[in-house]
Structures are given as C-alpha cells and as structure tokens.
C-alpha cells in the first residue's frame, strides 16, 4: 500500500511539473502571438496608406522604358 501511494505521489508530482511547463509555454506563445498581431496591424496600416497614395499617381511607364 505504501509503495502504491508513493507511485501515485510521484505521478502527481510529474503531472504538476508538466502542467507548469505547458503553462509557461502557452504564456510565451501568447506573448509571441500578440507581438505578431501588432506587426500585422502595422503592416496592414502601411499597406493601406501606400495604396491610398498610389491612387493619385498616373498610370504610366517607368523612366527606364
């Protein structure tokens, strides 16, 4: 009985460590996702601003033609 209890305690300890490790990984990935979302939003804003300013340019061939 004592040995079974020790095995259960060891398994619980291992599972708690695994949960803590996974939790840290999820938190790290959340930060990375937030960073990537911010980058995408800035790029979308720059693209939209570029498209707006390109609408005023005449459609002509570049000077090297």
Beta strands, then each sheet from edge to edge (+ up, - down):
end
